[in-house]
Amino acid sequence: MIVHGKLQIGAADKPLSKRARIELTGTDPSQNVMGMGPKVLGVMGGTLEVHGEERPGWKHLGATAPKGARALTLDRDPGWRAGDRIAISSTDQAEEATITSVSGATVTLSRPLD
């Protein structure tokens, strides 16, 4: 999909508070969009504006998260929601997980930590 006009999600004065999803479903390799493949969201001579609610992008742990933990205790309520995907990093590794629930500063994950 190439945007030549304007694709706007939310507005600066009224940011979207729900989840927006654009699903690119192309599978036919002959539908190669400008050499980028069949699944492309591009902007040519147009505008793509995405205005979502402001939420913190990262938080500090309030307690060490051991291997196998399915819950994280953060230093304060993160403002995140079930379904959000997060990256958890230590000094020597990083992994991703999906949040299944949030209760105050405790975040429950969809799987145990490696």
N, C-alpha and C positions, 0 to 999 in steps of 0.2 A: 504494500500500500504506500503510495507516494502522496503526501499532502502538498497540494498546490495552492490551496486557500488557507483556511485556518481550522485547526483542530484544537478545541479548548476543553479542558476538564477542570471544573471549578472556576473561581475567579479570585483575583487578588483581594477583593473586599468580601468575598464569600467562599472561602476555601472548602473543598470537598471533605466531608468528615467520614465518608464511607470508603470502602475499597473500590478502586477503579481497576478494571481488567480489560486489556486489549489482547485478544488471542489471535495470533497469526497462524492460520491453519493450512497454508499452501504446502503441497507435497509434490507437485509436478515440477521436476527439475527444468523442463523446457520453459517454464514461466519465470525465468531468471531475471529479476528486476535489476537492471543496470549492473550486472555482474555480481550482485550480492546474494543471489539465491532466491527461492520462492517465498521466504518469510522475512519481509522487510517492512519496517515503518520508517520511512524517510521523509524529509521535508525539502522541497525544491521551490524556491520562490514563494514560500508560504510561511506560516507560523504554527508552531506547536507550543501550547501553553498548558502546563499542569500545575494547578494550585491545590495543594493538600494542606491539611492541618499541620501546624508545627508541633513536632514531638521530638524528644531528645534522641539523638542518634546513638549514644553510647552511655554506659553507666559503669560505675565501680562495683565490684563485689563487696558485700558486707561481711562475708565469711568465705573461707576457702571452699571450693567445689571439688570434692574428691572424684576420682575415677568411678564411673558407675552412677553418679548422682543424676537424678531426674528433676531436681529442683535447685534453683539458684536463689541465694539470699543476697539481695542487692543493698547498697547503702541507703537507698530510699525508693519509694514508689516510682517505677520507670515511666508510667504513662503508656505502656505498651498494651497490646490486646492479644487474645487468643487468635491464632492464625498468622501472627507476625513471624517472620523468619529472622533469626539473629545469628551472628557469628560470635563464637566464644574463643578467646585466644589466651594463651599462656606465653611464657617466654619462648618456648620451643615448638609450639604447635597451635593450629587453629582448626575449628570445626564449626559446622552449621547445625542448627536445630530449629524446629518449629515450636512456638509457644502454644501450649494447650490451655493454660489458665494463668491468671495473675490475681494474687491476693495481697494487697499492700505491696511490700517490698519482696515478696516471694513469687518467683516465676517458675512454673512447671513446664517441663520440656516433653516433646513427643518421644524422646528416646534417651537412654542413658548416655552420659558423656564417655568418650573414649579416654 
